[in-house]
Amino acid sequence: MADLEKTRVPAPAPLEWEYAPAPESRDVVRFQERYGLFVGGEQVEPLSGEWYSTIEPATEEHLAEVATAREEDIDLAVGSARDGFENGWSKLPGSERAKYIFRIARILLERSREFAVAESLNSGKPIRESRDVDVPIAAAHFFYYAGWADKLEYAFPNRRPQPLGVAGQIIPWNFPLLMLAWKIAPAIACGNTVVLKPSHTTPLTALLFADVCRQAGLPPGVVNIVTGDGRTGAAMVRHPGIDKIAFTGSTGVGKDIQRAVAGTGKRLTLELGGKAANIVFDDCALDQAVEGIINGIYFNQGEVCCAGSRLLVQESIYEQTLSKLKRRMSTLRVGDPLDKNTDVGAINSREQLERIEELVQSGRDEGAEIFQTECVLPDRGFWFAPTVFTNVAQSYRIAQEEIFGPVLSVLTFRTPEEAVEKANNTAYGLSAGVWTEKGSRILWMAERLRAGVVWGNTFNRFDPASPFGGYKESGFGREGGRHGLEAYLRFE
Ligand code: NDP
């Protein structure tokens, strides 16, 4: 044995090597210098006369000038949507509406590279995600709801489904094109027309989408896009010509909107924040679960309403899970969103970065232990390193509040009952994940978790056929699937 030891050749030290840069070309997208509002099928100057600059969060460089819509502009857009509704769209047979929506889906796919680059430039998300997730799933939503447009009578037999009229849709900055698709596709498939407001930080893919509507020959007024800030959104909510408000964003603004529409007869759906528990049992396939934890919290820089931001690990595998997780975290590549090797891109805005920093500081102050990966963050732009907090008490702000950044809080549990109790100990109820080899345990947990979506041995899976939405402060109403149609229909 001793001789063998002598002859053993030591393993060579791992080679130091770097990924070669793999940048996606920015040339596939050409932004206009200035974008007006998309009203009545064409770009128009804002009556407000106001414009602002939209930037690239990774570099803080200017990308384009964009119009700010105020009351009088909203009035024009709602008027155009009303015309579109009454003078054609709502009366078209479903099979005709479907042709336009199919055309939109196909054009999105044909222009997918352009949309992916535009999305990454304006939002900061990695091209790998905008190319493989945002754009294809957005197109899939249009394909899916095109399929329903002429089958509404079958979806709701004996209920005589009718469109609502004009839908005002307000979307956030974390999935600009995908949220647009979630909102517009079911609304127009049901025969409604829409006025959509993207977030002021990420208007560009919505404005490119306006061009897709033109290319598809969509009748004027069916889709109207108004850009601007929170005041623009508030003006939409107040406008008496809007029949339904669909909102995705923060719980605070969602509550304001609910108060504003109370008593007006406007229909409302709210998709708000989340603080999902990703629950790991000791019988799971741990390497697979670690991938799920990573995907759950670092996908889209953690700027995801259904992010698995609270990791609940069974106590018996705590050390092992944490050591595997930290090792895997250290392989994440943070940087240029347009590099195809990038895993974690830029934070969407300075305000969001400051919100993340403030909450992370509160975690330190309250006594949690922080681990951050060593990575060189660019000098310009908005960046935050992947972060894990351990020694977290349930009462800490980092365990209660939505951080909306690449920050994970780890808690432990001993029994399934305790896992359920801790998972449900939140004001939110949007999503959860369960990792175990026992199918029966996944079902047992799913019955008890107060969350709109429960993923079993996976996380952050989206499918147009599957409904998505929350309980409690995560909002109400469902998007996706047959359920998603109901939000845009009334029944006679
Ligand atoms: P907001 O809720 O402010 O933004 C969502 C959308 O609502 C945007 O289009 C926004 O416009 C618009 N808006 C803002 N104020 C009003 C208003 N009073 N009436 C109508 N519309 C309004 O989210 P923030 O960007 O401020 O993000 C804050 C926090 O919210 C995040 O840290 C995160 O925790 C959470 N959030 C949750 C999201 C989710 O998917 N559930 C998405 C985004 C944020 P504009 O952006 O132009 O101001």
Residues whose N, C-alpha, C, O or C-beta is under 5 A from the ligand:
A	BS01	NDP	I170 I171 P172 W173 K197 P198 S199 H200 T201 G228 D229 G230 G233 A234 T248 G249 S250 V253 E271 L272 G273 C305 E402 I403 F404
